[in-house]
Amino acid sequence: MIVGDRVRVLRERRILSLAELAERAGLSVASLSSVEKSEAVPSLVVLERLASALGVALHELFYEGEPPDLPNLPDRQTGDDIVKGKRRKDRK
């Protein structure tokens, strides 16, 4: 499902108008309308605002249900490794 379609479905389930959701998310009605029509690609900040205004987790803007389990990738860098500038070969 396209993000814009998902935002519209969630908004309609909560019986919110475009204006009401736009106000809750701190967006203009025109920009929210553009997102719902898939005429604009929302930034992560806008997606976070929309999720908060709709009362859903961010992943619910992309699909229903729980997020899929990530595969166990033992060689994957952690957030701490990235922040500290460590490379995979440096971790061992």
QUIKARA-V804161 format. One record per run of one state. SS is the DSSP state (2 for helix, 1 for strand, 0 for the rest). FROM is the first residue (numbers start at 1). TO is the last residue. If there is no record, write none. Layout:
ss->SS from->FROM to->TO
ss->SS from->FROM to->TO
This chain:
ss->0 from->1 to->2
ss->2 from->3 to->13
ss->0 from->14 to->17
ss->2 from->18 to->25
ss->0 from->26 to->28
ss->2 from->29 to->36
ss->0 from->37 to->43
ss->2 from->44 to->54
ss->0 from->55 to->57
ss->2 from->58 to->61
ss->0 from->62 to->78
ss->2 from->79 to->84
ss->0 from->85 to->87
ss->2 from->88 to->90
ss->0 from->91 to->92
